[in-house]
């Protein structure tokens, strides 16, 4: 897979990428009670090569609010665990039925459906354990757990996934237009992006104004990420994406390019990223990483 990063984002990836990988590995060195096969399945999916966008957002948000990388790292690990669990379950035959993820066979193809489901369950539970045990003070840990539970729960991530599944069945559940499509993806994709920023800000003691600005940035970034993801399914290759492409069209799934067209979808993604960058203005010059990541979302090739 080939991916081009902007020079400014490369600087941040080189600095905070290795600590993220180390922390993710350490948090999944689980106790004796965890069967080896389950541990292997969890680590296979969590540690697979990936963009690590959500943990990077958490750490960048913490720094933008004057916090430290070390203090925000448990939050970074937690959001990536939730993301990995959601991908494991999303790839299952009952969901999107994918056999390739990040350039490798999906978890259920390697470990079987039952162990893949359990690996997702394990990562979901472990995310909250990591927050509760490692975020300080405890009042912030509790607030972080509540925020992550809401974002990953039935009214946000899981609810968006459920509506996406129902929409594929057609009938009364079919997507009725752009507003309906955006409502699904604001939860399915956007909720975890927004909470990543929120958790990072919370660990840094962010003010209400700072948290609001981060949320405005995240809301637009999350939607732009989904628009570009839909565009890549049309324009990219399996080699670049590390997963099957063109499957949305094959399944008759409603996407932004299908609804708006490729050109209008491209223009919409650009507009959203412009608005996301503008939302960071209250932070002044301390948002180079967040700005670079927004640019990457617009320019990415996988």
C-alpha positions, 0 to 999 in steps of 0.5 A: 500500500502506498500513502502520501503524508503531508510533511507537517503530518509526517512530523507528528506521526514520527513523534507520536506514532511510535509511543502510540504503538508501544502503548497499544501493545503494552495494554494488550499484554493481558493476564493469564486468565485471557486465553492465548487465542483470544489475546492473539485475535485482539492484538491481530486487529488492534496492532494491524498497520493503520492510520491511528487517526483517532488516537492521534486526534486525542493526543493532538487535542491534548497538546492544543489544550496545553496538556501532555502526551503521556496523560492523554495516552490512555484515552488514545488507546481506548478510542483505538480499541473501540475503533478496532472492535467496531471494524472486527464486527463490521467485517463479519459475514452478517454485517459487511462480509469483508475478507480484507482489512488493512491489507490483511485477512480480516479477523474472522478469516484468520480466527473464525467468526466466534473468536472474532466476535469475542475479540471485539467484545474484549477490546470494547471492555478493555477500552473502559478498563484502560480509561478507568485505571489510568486517567487521573484524577478519577473524576476525569476518568469517570467523565471520559468513560461516560463520554466514550460510552455515549459515543460508542453506544446505541444512540451514536456508533452502534445506532449509526451502524444499525441504521446503515444495516437497516438502510440496506434492507430498503423499504421504509428504512431506505436512505431518503436523501442527504440529510438522512445519509449525514445523520447515519454517518455523523454517528457511525463515523463521526461520533468516534472522531469527535469523542477522540478530540473530547477525551484528549481535551478533557485529559488536558483540563480543556475549557468549555470553549476549547471543547466546543471548538474541538467538537466543531472541528471534529463534526466537520472532520468526521463527515469529510472523512466519510465523504472521502471514504466513499469517494475512495471506494469509487476512485481508489484501488484495492492495493492502496485501500488494503480492502475491497473497493467498489463494494458499495456500488455492487451492494446498491448502497447509497453513498455521497458520490451516488447521491451527489455525484463525484464532483459535488462530493469532492467540493463538499469534502473540501468545504467541510475541511475548510470549516474544520480548519476555521473552527480551530482559530480560537487555539491560535498557532498551537494546532499544527497537528490538527490542521495537518490531519485535516489536510490529510483527510482531504488528500488521502489515498486510502 
